[in-house]
Amino acid sequence: MSDEKVIRNIGVLTSGGDAPGMNAAIRAVVRSGIYYGYRVFGVRRGYHGLWRGDIEELNGRSVSETLQRGGTFLMTARSKTFNTPEGVDKAVEMCRIFNLDAVVTIGGDGTFRGALDLARKGVPVIGIPGTIDNDIACSDYTIGYDTAMNTAMEAIDKLRDTASSHERCSVIEVMGRHAGYIALNVSISTGAEVVLIPERKSDFERDVVKMMLQGRNQGKRHYIVIVAEGAGDATDIAQKIEAATGIESRPTILGHLQRGGSPTVRDRHMASMMGVRAVECLHEARYNRVVAYKHGEIIDLDIEEALKASKTISQEELDRAKILAL
Ligand code: F6P
């Protein structure tokens, strides 16, 4: 790290929950970094690895055969040690010891907050949005979202077969932390009768029981209820449905299954483009930026601005989902 901020060596890390496509983003940072004349260093286990100095130089071959692999070969962690002023100071010291002039961090909001801590101590950073939840406000898309939705969709299609054979209700809990993007879009794509998301307060009688009884009167013989993890618990909801409607119900929690698997075209492509853009930012001396996808374009914005942004699911989108569930 030098005062003039001449970038020669770049660190790259993945932090927080892994997401399919993270390897493609690392690969893009490594290859475009080398293309622009930088040395690129992989930091293992996110900020925890930075704090510990778990750092190794990567070359074009180190990232061969990673594009199609799920997870992150650099590994990831939710670091508690880094989340203290002393932890940040030690990470900054490690950047100095390993001559890292800038760090590209791939992850969610927590990852960007960590990056901002580094930036405030003079380490130039670039953030790349990587999380299956699609809950990074400054970006319309986050790496891993498409693969996770496809995984959930395939699982729900299978659950539909058995729900249909037994004339049951299948209550499926999907990930998303405090956001309902996976739940809503997967519900539209699987033809679910009901979707519950944290962005909208729901009324069990009106939004679940009535919808299901209405469906039964119209001749439906099975029901798919999708619940975002931030909106309720599939086991509780299945029990309540069975008690209120008499329709036999089974809960399924898809859980970490949604975080794995080979990334889809969309995730490989988006991650690759975002990774290149991150290095271009450094090359153009545009420091402390977050790469984002907005209105069909890859852009970059100031990291503090990015962390202040907000986004949510509109009532219109929910209404459309309801029309399709009739
Ligand atoms: O942010 C990604 C995510 O998979 C969320 O959807 C979920 O709430 C959380 O991570 C689970 O975290 P962990 O893997 O630490 O249990």
Residues whose N, C-alpha, C, O or C-beta is under 5 A from the ligand:
A	BS01	F6P	G17 T131 D133 M175 G176 R177
